[in-house]
Amino acid sequence: MNEKTLPLLPESASNLSPQIDALMMAELGFSVFFSILIFVLVTVFAIKFRRKSDYDVTPHIHGSLILELGWSLLPFAMILGFFVWGTTVYFKAYAIQPNDAMEIFVTGKQWMWKVQHPEGPREINELHVPVGRALKFTMISEDVIHSYYIPAFRLKRDVLPGRYTTMYVTPTKVGKFHLFCAEYCGTQHSGMIGTVYVQEQSDYEKWVAGGDESMSARGEALFGQYGCVTCHLPDGKGRGPSLVGVYNSNVKLQGGNLVKADDAYLRESILNPRAKVVDTYQSIMPTFQGQISEEGLLQIIAYIKSLEKEEGGQQ
């Protein structure tokens, strides 16, 4: 038959799709079963125990503790089971971090998706990824709340202004898939769509080879353009702390508190440098709020990460 049919679920193309589909179908089956059971019992009892004449007297019915506990505890146990099941799937999608995950940086903007690959390529409303490779999405919005949604991957994550959000997934099927914004973000929200291309590793490498300079190289250029190199000297003797090896390290602040130098900390330090001042240094760094785009911030952070890699190579 050549007729197209409407599938119950979108195409499955990620490691999480079977787990999320199984959970959804189990919840759907649970709901349908008990909905039918309730309607059948209501109908049967309404017919069987209806008042047949004006002289009918309602009989006295003795309660059953076992029955009461049964219809209370059994549904509770089932719902609790779904909660544990759903929590397990949620943590696999949003909390468990594969060590070898390939990073992809997404910036949402009315009304488009901007994507940066560390190796260099940049995309708008498209995403090219290799099949079978764990992916880490780091996302932020330049304006309002968006939501990055790939139905075939069964993943949707809010993209927020002023804060990084992440999600992890491994594509399992080569093909072309839909990309949407699932959060109403303005008058042209319906046009904020795109396409995901899952490719074989060799094809992806060929696609990457045609890209521009790497994110860290663009970040290094911005690092020099905004004069960061004049204060953040590699040997730590500048007016600001050295950034070599700082990424993911514990930084001591004025007052003695420690903070992990992750992406969020580095972003905050660029935009609001007086929020967390490094110990033994003065609060003299100017703010770059409104001067550097979110894409530029991601590039500078990528450059700082590369300094960590260089430091690790020297050891």
N, C-alpha and C positions, 0 to 999 in steps of 0.2 A: 504494500500500500504506500502511495506517495503522499497521502494526507498527513499534514503536520498535527501532532497532538500536543496538548498542553501538559507538560510534566508537572508532577506534584512538587518536585524540588529542582533547584538549579543544578547544573552539571557539577559533579564533584571533582575537585582538582587540587586538594591539599591533604596533608597528613591529618588534619583535624576534622575534615569533612565527614568521614564515616562515624567518628565519635559524636559529633554534634547532631548528625542526622539520626543516629540510633537513639540518642537522648530525646530528641524531638518526637520521633515516632512512638517511643515508649510513653511519653507524656500524652501524646495524642490518643494512643490506644487506651491508656488509663482513663482519660476524660470521656472518651466515647463509650467505653464499657460501663462506667458508673452512671453516665447520663441516661443510657438506654435502660440500665437496671432500675434507676429511680423512676423513670417514666412508666416502665412496665409495672413496677410494684404499686405506684400510685393508682394506675388504671385498674389493676386487679383488686386492690383493697377497696377502691371506690365502688366497684361493682359488687364485690362479695359482702362488704359490710355496710352497704347503703341501707337507709331506713326504708323498710318495705311497707309500713303502714303507720298510722298515727298512734298505734298502741305499742309499737316496738319500744323496749326499754334497753338502754345501753348497758351491757353486762359489765360487771366489775372485773377488771383485768389486773392480775398480779404482776408486778414488775420482775424483771430478771437481771440480776447483777452481772451475770456472765454475758448476757446479750448486750447490755449497756457498755460493758468494758470492751467487748468484741468490736462493735461498730464505732467505738471511739479510738481504741488503740491501733486497730488494723490500718485504717486510713492514715493515722498519724505516722505509723512506721513506714508506710509506702511513701508519704510525702517527704519524710526525713531521708529515705533512701534516694529520692530524686534530688534532694538538696545536696547530699554528699556526692552523688554522681555529677551533678552540674558544677559543683565547686571544683571537683577534680579536673574536669574539662576546662574550666575557666583558668585555673592556675597553669595548665599546660599551654594555654594560649597567651597569657599575659604575664606570668610570673617566672616560669622556668626559662632560663636563658642559656641556649646552646653556646658553648665556648667558641665554636667555629662559624657562628652565624655571620653572613655577609650583610653589611650595613647599607641601608637605603634611607635617604633623608628626604622627607616630604614637607613641603610648605603649602598650606592652603591659603588661597586669596580669592576674593570675589572677582570672577567666578571661574577659577582654574586651579589645577593641581600642578605644582612645580616639583620635579623630582631631580635629585642630584645623586650620582653614583661616585663613591670615593675615587674610582679610577679616572673619572673625567666627564663622561657623558652627562648631559642634562636634558630633561624632557619636560614637555608640558602636556598634560592630560593623556600621557602614555606611560607605561611602565614595562621595561624589558627585564626579565629575570631568568636565571637558569633553572632547569628542572632538577629536582632532587637535592637542592641546596637550601640549608636553613637560612632564613632571612630575618633580619631585625630592622623594623621600621622605626625611625625616630622622626616624630612629626610635631609641627607647630603651626599656628595660624598667624597671619599678618593683620587680621582685622576682627572677624567675628568667629563664633563657634562653627566649625564644619565637622563632618564625620566621614572618615575614609572607609569605604565599604566595597569589598570584592565578594559578591555572592558565591562565586565558585570556590572561594577559599573559606567561606562561612565565617568571615571575620569582619567586624566593624569596630572602629575605635574613634572616639571623639578627638578632634584636633582643636586644641584650645589656644587662644591668644595668651602669650606670656608664660607658657608652660609646655615643656616637652612631655609627650606621651609616647609610649612604645608598644609594639606588639610583635609577636614571633609566629612564623609559619614556614612550612616547607612545601613548595609546589610539587605535585606528584604526576602531573599530566601536561604534556606539551599541547599548546593550543592558544586560542585567542578568547579572552574573557572580558566581561563588562566591569567597569569601575564607576562608582556613583558617590555623590555626596548624600548622606542619609540624614542630614540635619538641615532644616530650613534656614537658609543663610541670606535671603534677599530675593529681589524680584527675578533674578535670572538663575535661581537655584536649580531649576529643572535642566538647565544647560550645563551644569557643572558635572560633566560625565567624561569618561575616558575609556581606554582600552589597555588591558594587561596582556602582554605577549610572553608566554612561557616557552623558552627555547631549549634545545639541546645545548650542553655545555660548549661544544665547539662553535655552534652558531652564535651563542652569546659572546664568546671571546672575540669572534670576528666583529660583532656589533660594537663591543667596547673599544676595539682597536681604532674605530673610526671616530672616537670621541675627542673632546678638547683636553686641555691640561687638567691635572688632577685637582681635587678639592683642596688638598694641602698646599699645592702650588699657588692656587688662587688666594688661599688664606694667607700665605706668606707675603704675597703682594699687598694685600690689605693691611697686614701687620706693619709693613714698611710705610704704606701710604698714610696711615693714621699716626705715625710716629711712635708706635709701641716699642720699636727696637732701641730707642734712645734711653728708655728706663729699665726695660726687662732684659738685662744683659745675661748671657749664658753662664757667666761665672758668679752671678749673684751679687755683684758689686755696684749695680745700678741703683737708682732711686726706687725701683720696684723689685719684687722678688724674681728670681730666675724661674722660667717656665719649663726648663728642660727636666723631664721626668715628673712633672707635677701632676699630670692627669691620673686620676684614680688614686692619688696618694692622700694621706691625711695631713691637712694643713693646719698649723697652729695659729689661732687668731689672737688678737689683743684681748686680754682677759683670761687666756688660758684654754679656751674651748677649742676642740678639734672639729674639723669639717672635712668631708670627703670631696676632693676636687673632681666632681663628675661634670657632665655637660651642663646641668642646671646651675651649678656653682660658677662655672666659667662664664656662662651667659650673664648671670647676675653681676659678676665682678666687672664685666665690660659695661653694662648698662647702669648699674648702681654700685660703683666701687666702694662707697662708704658704708654699705650694709654689713660687710664682713671684711675688716681690715686685717691683713696678715701681721702677726707679731713681729716686733722690732722695725716695722716700716711705718712711715707717716701716711696719713690719709690725704694724699695730694693728687691722686689720679683723677682726671676729669671724667665726666660721664659722656658716653657716646650714644645716649638715648636719642632716637630720632635721626641719627646720622648713618647708622649701619643697618641694612635690611636684615631680615631673619635669615635669608640665604647667605648673606655675608657673615653673619655670626656663626652659622654652621661651618663655613669655610675656615674662619679663624680658629674655631675649636678643632677642626680636622688638622690644621697646621700644628696646634699645640700637642695633639695626639702624636703626630709624626715626630715631634721633639722627644717624646717619651720613647718611641721606637728607636730613635737614634741613640739615646742614652743607653737603652738596653743592649744595643749592638756593641757599644763601647766597653761594656762590662766583661 
